[in-house]
Amino acid sequence: MTELTEQTAPAQGSALEVGAAFARLGLTSFGGPTAHLGYFRTEFVERRGWLDDRSFADLVALCQFLPGPASSQVGIGLGVLRAGLAGGLMAWLGFTLPSALALIVAAYGVSALGAVADLDLLRGLLIVAVAVVANALWGMARNLAPDGVRATIAILSAMIMLALPFGPTQIAIIVAAAVYGWYALRTTAPPAGNFRVPFGRNFAIGCWIVFFGLLIGLPLLRQIFPGQALALFDSFYRAGALVFGGGHVVLPLLQAEVVPTGWLSESAFIAGYGLAQAVPGPLFTFAAYLGAVQSPEPNGVVGGLIALAAIFLPAWLLVLGALPFWAELRARTDAQGALRGVNAAVVGILLAALYNPVWTSAIDAPIDLALALGCFGLLHFWKVAPWLVVLIGGIAGGALSWFGL
């Protein structure tokens, strides 16, 4: 059995490079977390070659295990692997700030903008998400489920996920695939490259200590030092730390924290949710709107930034705390079989997500499917940049709605 060893390495790129790449995605990545993973793969595996499909799938698998926003955690991990902690920060800022700032601004005029989610442009953007996810699945299935056994794992995972579409189901599928792969898919091949973590286990353990320390300590501090800023931070930190599945799954937790307490009304919460659907980037930026619009001070920009930092801090601590151990585990020859099974299961989970919620929220008519096929062709065969496909799809979707098609 191979010994666990530290796998640390210097950064391979610059933080500015990472920030610029993720800022563009933060402005154009519509369609939810599954679509975000598709954008990431297209940009960083296919176009930039920062890592290969196996390494990308390993990172996705890790983030599926962790609580919090999986797509944002994958983005943080990509930035860290490329340019260290500074790269992770720039990746998060680039991907998160565009939608967060837009939602903070919208909080000042929520009564006038509450119906923005009905804009015709959104139709095209959701259709583009179908093409993006389908393109990512095409490439991942070819590389990660190339034989009958792994293709069967992917198909069974998709079937189970469609039949039981819950967060615990996803975790159970990954665990089962890992156990099967550990015994049946072992390999002596070296692990895929480009997964060198630029810090070690001591730093990671410190992150875990901070994570649990805040989770336990913030509610106690809130009782000892009552104040809205601390209460706001505690509420959103717990929401980010305790949700599995990310995205829409966090909404009930947030609603329970802000509506019964009287911080804002149910109608304001629903209006903000509609706004969050109409902006690119992670749905967790909804927290910025809630922090800005809630009535006790601090609110506005300060309240929005407090809520935003609090809900994403657990994601940071969990990813940084897990990366060195994950890198060591995947380097063990007796663990690579487990990862082969997990990667095939991830393909199946993404296949299920392609149908629900991506397909079901976007394809309502044959003309919608026609536009999705056209966008898929632009991405897969013509290699058109994703941001340009987003622009084309958004305009086309708006035109279809304008002409009543």
WORANOR-V804591 format. One record per helix or strand of 3 or more residues. SS is the DSSP state (H for helix, E for strand). FROM is the first residue (numbers start at 1). LEN is the number of residues. If there is no record, write none. Layout:
ss->SS from->FROM len->LEN
ss->SS from->FROM len->LEN
This chain:
ss->H from->15 len->14
ss->H from->33 len->15
ss->H from->53 len->13
ss->H from->70 len->38
ss->H from->110 len->4
ss->H from->116 len->3
ss->H from->121 len->24
ss->H from->148 len->16
ss->H from->167 len->18
ss->H from->201 len->24
ss->H from->228 len->15
ss->H from->247 len->12
ss->H from->266 len->12
ss->H from->283 len->11
ss->H from->300 len->31
ss->H from->333 len->30
ss->H from->366 len->15
ss->H from->386 len->17
